[in-house]
Amino acid sequence: MAKESMKAREVKRRKMVEKYTEKRKALKEAGDFEGLQKLPKDASPVRMHNRCKLTGRPKGYMRQFGLSRVTFREMANQGLIPGVKKASW
């Protein structure tokens, strides 16, 4: 389980990326790279992490499901994910 402070930091980064999206796009099209450098570092979408929707775990993230591998396995064993069969794990 991720710390609440880490989850809050990711939410803050996501909001900042949304806030500066249009400005970043305009600066890139104009070729103003000095203006891009003056924007906050967290305004770049590259700095966001993918996190599990249920636990907030940043590692072992599966984009197709939006879950970490651990949560995915637990849910698959319980039969909560349709179409997934246990082969050999």
PLY file of the C-alpha trace (Angstrom):
ply
format ascii 1.0
element vertex 89
property float x
property float y
property float z
element edge 88
property int vertex1
property int vertex2
end_header
0.00 0.00 0.00
1.39 3.37 -1.01
1.73 6.20 1.46
-1.03 8.79 1.34
1.58 11.51 0.83
2.88 9.76 -2.31
-0.63 9.41 -3.71
-1.31 13.08 -2.98
1.91 14.07 -4.75
0.81 12.18 -7.86
-2.58 13.92 -7.81
-0.82 17.27 -7.53
1.43 16.42 -10.48
-1.54 15.32 -12.59
-3.35 18.61 -11.90
-0.24 20.61 -12.78
0.19 18.71 -16.06
-3.44 19.45 -16.97
-2.97 23.12 -16.08
0.10 23.62 -18.29
-0.80 21.34 -21.23
-1.95 24.11 -23.56
0.91 26.41 -22.62
3.49 23.66 -23.22
1.96 22.87 -26.60
2.04 26.54 -27.68
5.65 26.97 -26.56
6.74 23.81 -28.41
5.03 24.92 -31.62
6.68 28.36 -31.36
10.07 26.74 -30.70
10.50 28.70 -27.47
12.58 26.19 -25.52
13.72 28.80 -22.98
10.07 29.40 -22.12
9.61 25.64 -21.66
12.52 25.55 -19.22
10.89 28.27 -17.12
7.78 26.16 -16.54
7.67 24.03 -13.36
9.38 20.65 -13.68
6.27 18.80 -12.53
4.32 20.34 -15.44
5.90 17.76 -17.74
3.77 14.63 -18.28
6.92 12.49 -18.22
7.23 12.97 -14.44
3.94 11.21 -13.64
3.94 7.59 -12.43
1.37 4.96 -13.22
-0.12 3.61 -10.01
-2.46 0.75 -9.20
-6.03 2.02 -8.91
-6.70 -0.01 -5.76
-3.46 -0.06 -3.78
-1.46 2.82 -5.25
1.53 0.55 -5.90
3.85 2.12 -8.53
5.80 -1.01 -9.48
4.55 -3.93 -11.53
1.82 -1.80 -13.15
-0.26 -3.39 -15.93
-1.66 -0.65 -18.18
-4.35 -2.80 -19.76
-6.05 -3.29 -16.39
-4.82 -0.29 -14.40
-3.67 -2.61 -11.62
-0.40 -3.82 -10.16
0.62 -7.40 -10.86
-0.02 -8.38 -7.25
-3.57 -7.01 -7.21
-4.24 -8.49 -10.64
-3.18 -11.94 -9.45
-5.32 -11.75 -6.32
-8.38 -10.65 -8.29
-7.81 -13.33 -10.96
-7.60 -16.05 -8.30
-10.89 -14.86 -6.83
-12.50 -14.89 -10.28
-13.15 -11.14 -10.33
-11.49 -10.61 -13.73
-13.50 -12.29 -16.51
-11.63 -14.30 -19.12
-8.51 -14.91 -17.03
-7.62 -18.50 -16.21
-4.87 -19.68 -13.93
-2.26 -21.46 -16.03
0.80 -21.96 -13.84
1.88 -19.28 -11.41
0 1
1 2
2 3
3 4
4 5
5 6
6 7
7 8
8 9
9 10
10 11
11 12
12 13
13 14
14 15
15 16
16 17
17 18
18 19
19 20
20 21
21 22
22 23
23 24
24 25
25 26
26 27
27 28
28 29
29 30
30 31
31 32
32 33
33 34
34 35
35 36
36 37
37 38
38 39
39 40
40 41
41 42
42 43
43 44
44 45
45 46
46 47
47 48
48 49
49 50
50 51
51 52
52 53
53 54
54 55
55 56
56 57
57 58
58 59
59 60
60 61
61 62
62 63
63 64
64 65
65 66
66 67
67 68
68 69
69 70
70 71
71 72
72 73
73 74
74 75
75 76
76 77
77 78
78 79
79 80
80 81
81 82
82 83
83 84
84 85
85 86
86 87
87 88
